[in-house]
Amino acid sequence: MGAILYVLLCAVIAGGLIQIIVGSSFMELALALSGALVFSLYLVYDTQQIMRKTSPEEYIDAAIQIYLDITRLFIETLRLLEAMRRG
């Protein structure tokens, strides 16, 4: 599942670069939605990895990983709300 998430993340990044050139409001909405979906899946994936493979001594790394996932999900949600507000 990690490889699929990586490919999806690369697609969102590539879409963001295309969005810079094109400047479409629909594409901005689609990118925000897909970004929120990708980081939601990353949050689930990382939580699963922490529960299965992380030792108790690595709790700081695990906490940072979850924090970064939640932060990116929050940012993508804000982008989605902004894109919806602009129409």
C-alpha positions as CSV (number, residue, x, y, z in Angstrom):
1,M,0.0,0.0,0.0
2,G,2.9,2.3,0.6
3,A,4.0,2.2,-3.1
4,I,0.4,3.1,-4.2
5,L,0.4,6.0,-1.8
6,Y,3.7,7.2,-3.1
7,V,2.4,7.2,-6.7
8,L,-0.7,9.0,-5.6
9,L,1.4,11.6,-3.8
10,C,3.6,12.1,-6.9
11,A,0.4,12.5,-9.0
12,V,-0.9,15.2,-6.6
13,I,2.5,17.0,-6.8
14,A,2.6,16.8,-10.6
15,G,-1.0,18.1,-10.7
16,G,0.1,21.0,-8.5
17,L,2.8,21.9,-10.9
18,I,0.4,21.7,-13.8
19,Q,-2.1,23.9,-11.8
20,I,0.6,26.6,-11.5
21,I,0.7,26.8,-15.3
22,V,-3.0,26.3,-16.1
23,G,-4.6,28.1,-13.2
24,S,-8.0,26.4,-13.4
25,S,-10.4,26.7,-10.5
26,F,-11.8,23.2,-11.1
27,M,-8.3,21.8,-11.1
28,E,-7.6,23.5,-7.8
29,L,-10.7,22.0,-6.3
30,A,-9.8,18.5,-7.7
31,L,-6.2,18.8,-6.3
32,A,-7.4,19.9,-2.9
33,L,-9.8,17.0,-2.8
34,S,-7.3,14.4,-4.0
35,G,-4.7,15.8,-1.6
36,A,-7.0,15.5,1.3
37,L,-7.8,11.9,0.3
38,V,-4.2,11.0,-0.1
39,F,-3.2,12.3,3.3
40,S,-6.2,10.6,4.9
41,L,-4.9,7.4,3.5
42,Y,-1.4,8.2,4.6
43,L,-2.7,8.8,8.2
44,V,-4.4,5.3,8.1
45,Y,-1.3,3.7,6.6
46,D,1.1,5.3,9.1
47,T,-1.1,4.4,12.0
48,Q,-1.2,0.8,10.8
49,Q,2.6,0.7,10.4
50,I,3.1,2.2,13.9
51,M,0.8,-0.4,15.4
52,R,2.5,-3.4,13.6
53,K,6.1,-2.5,13.2
54,T,7.2,0.3,15.5
55,S,8.9,-0.6,18.7
56,P,8.1,1.3,21.9
57,E,11.5,3.0,21.8
58,E,10.6,4.7,18.5
59,Y,7.6,6.6,20.0
60,I,9.0,10.0,19.1
61,D,9.4,9.1,15.4
62,A,5.9,7.7,15.4
63,A,4.4,10.8,17.0
64,I,6.1,13.0,14.5
65,Q,4.8,10.9,11.6
66,I,1.3,11.1,12.9
67,Y,1.7,14.9,13.6
68,L,2.9,15.5,10.0
69,D,0.0,13.5,8.5
70,I,-2.6,15.4,10.5
71,T,-1.0,18.7,9.7
72,R,-0.9,18.0,5.9
73,L,-4.5,16.7,6.1
74,F,-5.5,20.0,7.8
75,I,-3.8,22.1,5.2
76,E,-5.4,20.2,2.4
77,T,-8.8,20.5,4.1
78,L,-8.3,24.3,4.3
79,R,-7.3,24.4,0.6
80,L,-10.5,22.4,-0.2
81,L,-12.7,24.8,1.7
82,E,-11.0,27.8,0.1
83,A,-11.5,26.3,-3.4
84,M,-15.1,25.6,-2.6
85,R,-15.7,29.1,-1.3
86,R,-14.2,30.7,-4.5
87,G,-16.5,28.5,-6.6
